[in-house]
Amino acid sequence: MLPEILRVSDLVAVIPRRLAVNTQGLKVMTPPLTIPGFTKTVVWHERTHRDEGFRWLRSVLFSTSTVSQSGA
C-alpha cells in the first residue's frame, strides 16, 4: 500500500532499498543523513511456546536469519 500512497502524494518514506528498487513510479534516493539500523524482535504467546508447529516455525526463522536466539 505504501508505494501507491507515495505515487499519489507529495510524501516521502524511508524504507529498505530492497523494498523500493523494483517499484515503478518512485525515485530511490540516498537519505541526506545517516539513519541507524533497527532491532528485530520475535515475540510469541506463552500458550504456543511448546506447540510443535510454532517451535518448528521459530526454528526456521532463527536458522534463516541473523537474529540472535538469546531468550528464545
C-alpha positions in Angstrom: 0.0 0.0 0.0 2.9 2.4 0.7 4.1 2.6 -2.9 0.6 3.6 -4.0 0.3 6.3 -1.3 3.7 7.7 -2.4 2.7 7.7 -6.0 -0.4 9.9 -5.5 1.0 12.3 -2.9 3.9 14.5 -2.1 5.0 12.4 0.8 8.4 10.6 1.2 9.3 7.5 3.1 12.4 5.9 4.4 12.3 2.1 3.8 14.9 -0.5 3.0 16.2 -0.1 -0.6 15.4 -3.7 -1.5 11.7 -2.9 -1.0 11.7 0.1 -3.3 14.1 -0.7 -6.2 11.6 -2.5 -8.4 8.6 -0.3 -7.7 7.7 1.7 -10.8 6.9 5.4 -10.4 9.1 6.0 -7.4 12.5 7.6 -7.3 15.0 6.0 -5.0 17.5 8.4 -3.4 20.1 8.2 -0.6 18.9 10.0 2.5 20.7 13.2 3.3 21.5 12.0 6.8 22.7 8.7 8.4 19.8 6.5 9.5 20.7 3.9 12.1 19.7 0.3 11.7 16.7 -1.2 13.6 16.2 -4.0 16.0 14.1 -7.1 15.1 12.2 -8.8 17.9 10.4 -12.2 17.8 7.6 -12.5 20.3 5.1 -15.2 20.9 2.4 -16.1 23.4 3.2 -18.5 26.2 0.5 -20.9 25.1 2.4 -21.5 21.8 5.8 -21.9 23.4 5.7 -25.7 23.4 3.5 -26.2 20.3 5.4 -28.3 17.8 4.3 -26.3 14.8 5.3 -23.0 16.3 8.5 -24.4 17.6 9.3 -25.5 14.0 8.4 -22.1 12.6 10.6 -20.3 15.1 13.5 -22.6 14.4 13.1 -21.8 10.6 13.0 -18.1 11.4 16.1 -18.3 13.6 18.1 -20.5 11.3 17.5 -18.4 8.2 18.2 -15.0 9.7 21.0 -13.4 11.6 18.7 -12.9 14.7 20.3 -13.9 18.0 18.4 -16.7 19.7 19.1 -15.3 23.2 15.9 -15.5 25.3 14.1 -17.7 22.7 
